[in-house]
Amino acid sequence: MKRFFVFILIFSVIPAFVYADDWDNFSGVEHAWDGQKSITNKEFEQAIDTLEGKKKKKEEKQRKKKIKKISGGGESLHPDLNPESEIKSLTPLKENEDGMLLNVPVHMVINQEVLDKGFYKVIGERDKKDKNIYLLFYQSQFLKGRVKANETKDDYDKDTIDFVELIPYNDKYVKIIFGSLDFNAYAFVKYQRD
């Protein structure tokens, strides 16, 4: 029994000696903050901004990696499709209600009346009753003539949606082509020589 008592005594006293050295390391705890500099709010905010800036850079780098995985890396053949480019705002298309200006260099005959040479504002309209298309020729606010036109799917290789043009057809007729947001049309109009 003595041996057992000595054995318990040894194992309870030895750890106390071992851990006693560790308590000596904490003797200077009350002096731990001596000599440290206090920081201002501005310095603290700058440190936080620096850390957040690094985080944002890391997120941007990960975003670029994802884009590169999806798009295959390199530049797109079309510069506007590049993932780095800004998306341009598009203006909505609206109907041209003011008409378009047409230079008529010949005397046109519309409904047995002669339209003199000059500039005309041409407006295309679809009749609500019979669904026919008409080209209206105005000078100032006065209607000078009305021609029935034929609707077509041809855009005549024009760069714009709204267009009107007079094209020589043969010795007696000219062809007027018209394009708008609603429809494209053409009409053959008789003309007189001078």
TALINZI-V420209 format. One line per field, one symbol per residue. ss: DSSP state (H for helix, E for strand, L for the rest). phi: phi as a letter, one per 20 degrees, with the letter a starting at -180 (. if undefined). Layout:
ss = ???
phi = ???
//
This chain:
ss = LHHHHHHHHHHHHHHHHHHHHHHHLLLLHHHLLLLLLLLLHHHHHHHHHHHHHHHHHHHHHHHHHHHHHHHLLLLLLLHHHLLLLLLLLLLLLLLLLLLEEEEELLEEEELLEEELLEEEEEEEEELLLLLLEEEEEEELLEEEEEEEEEEELLLLLLLLLLEEEEEELLLLEEEEEEELLLLEEEEEEEEELL
phi = .ffffffffffeeffffffffffffefeffdfefneeedeffffffffffffffffffffffffffffffenngfffdffeffeffeeedeffcfeeencecedeceedclmdeeffqecedcebdfffdmfdcddddcldefdaccfcdfbefdlleedfebbbdcfdbfdcddddccbfeadbbbecfcdef
//
